[in-house]
């Protein structure tokens, strides 16, 4: 039942106050700031080549490496005075869409726009991207074909955002530690170098120097690729699989003593040997559920939720209809005791209401589910949710104390919801910009 690694607010405008100074020159408005930013690009345009150390991305830059954290805003960025000027700063959204499709990288809908492309041309962002490229040159990383931030990773990601750790979040979302052998990755690079049919080519440095890259499409660019659409940046919840309520009510609980007879222990505990564990947790909650007058309930299992780079999969989603209709996440956990005192504590009076630890990563995980659920509800004018349910089953050796369940509601935490919103925006702006800068350091549009 442990979710596998998949692995807020509206977009900030990133505007600057009038009167900023850039290399001793006063800038009066945002358009002039962006114009100067586009000109000062450290020699990493999509077409043309400035040569020298900056083309290879190895020369260290000055003090332009800081984008301070916050709720998605960019702070002042000071560029080194002797930064080379690119000959061409025109990078379109459609260019990136074609490149990403060529590399088989699936970005979330709606996150790619001209604003984040402008940000990717920032000197500080490029400097961070160079650190990623070095790891790719050493074959320590591979590209993640479906870059997402799992809701399970939320708690550990928030401090990174608060401290402006763009590089760390970029590596977490867009890359993974090398799984294939280095020789396999080198072979993949050799095939990619000879592939120019997609409209892009490696920069001169990487035509002779091997680097870890995704597998590129080898087919000729199709007409449809020229008309790729960004889509809408919306919260989504998949339909899931309907759970038969009568089946839940009529099923029996597993004989826990039989789970301990297997010779090889499971990594996460014996409860993983019970294939009906989640449904038995649901059965326990269903038997306790406040029925109310004329209250009808429908359960679905495995609903996928995503918003921007945030992603997760629900154990169960309950849709309650009656005098007060709502949708409610039901998260199920099983433990052989390691969660007791960490995720929850048992009441001393024999009650089944768990005291949930609001600082644990599971608590943040469910808060993220609620955040996405409510954002989707706002879009569709559907049921919002101000609570979720966590059910924990404690398995005991040799089946002692069978069916030892605990549960409680988790109320929506507005402070955490706001932090999730800010993290989403941060990933869609600074972190995505760093990834685009990585691509721009490796590839360029083929103008031949």
Secondary structure as GFF3:
##gff-version 3
##sequence-region A 1 448
A	DSSP	beta_strand	20	22	.	.	.	ID=ss1
A	DSSP	beta_strand	25	27	.	.	.	ID=ss2
A	DSSP	alpha_helix	30	39	.	.	.	ID=ss3
A	DSSP	alpha_helix	52	56	.	.	.	ID=ss4
A	DSSP	alpha_helix	93	102	.	.	.	ID=ss5
A	DSSP	alpha_helix	114	120	.	.	.	ID=ss6
A	DSSP	alpha_helix	123	137	.	.	.	ID=ss7
A	DSSP	beta_strand	141	143	.	.	.	ID=ss8
A	DSSP	beta_strand	149	150	.	.	.	ID=ss9
A	DSSP	three_ten_helix	151	153	.	.	.	ID=ss10
A	DSSP	alpha_helix	154	162	.	.	.	ID=ss11
A	DSSP	alpha_helix	166	174	.	.	.	ID=ss12
A	DSSP	beta_strand	175	177	.	.	.	ID=ss13
A	DSSP	alpha_helix	182	193	.	.	.	ID=ss14
A	DSSP	beta_strand	200	202	.	.	.	ID=ss15
A	DSSP	alpha_helix	205	208	.	.	.	ID=ss16
A	DSSP	three_ten_helix	223	227	.	.	.	ID=ss17
A	DSSP	beta_strand	236	237	.	.	.	ID=ss18
A	DSSP	beta_strand	241	243	.	.	.	ID=ss19
A	DSSP	alpha_helix	245	250	.	.	.	ID=ss20
A	DSSP	three_ten_helix	256	260	.	.	.	ID=ss21
A	DSSP	three_ten_helix	270	273	.	.	.	ID=ss22
A	DSSP	alpha_helix	277	288	.	.	.	ID=ss23
A	DSSP	beta_strand	296	301	.	.	.	ID=ss24
A	DSSP	beta_strand	304	307	.	.	.	ID=ss25
A	DSSP	beta_strand	310	313	.	.	.	ID=ss26
A	DSSP	beta_strand	316	321	.	.	.	ID=ss27
A	DSSP	beta_strand	326	335	.	.	.	ID=ss28
A	DSSP	beta_strand	344	345	.	.	.	ID=ss29
A	DSSP	beta_strand	355	356	.	.	.	ID=ss30
A	DSSP	alpha_helix	361	380	.	.	.	ID=ss31
A	DSSP	beta_strand	387	394	.	.	.	ID=ss32
A	DSSP	three_ten_helix	397	399	.	.	.	ID=ss33
A	DSSP	beta_strand	404	411	.	.	.	ID=ss34
A	DSSP	alpha_helix	414	426	.	.	.	ID=ss35
A	DSSP	pi_helix	427	431	.	.	.	ID=ss36
A	DSSP	alpha_helix	432	442	.	.	.	ID=ss37
A	DSSP	beta_strand	443	445	.	.	.	ID=ss38
###
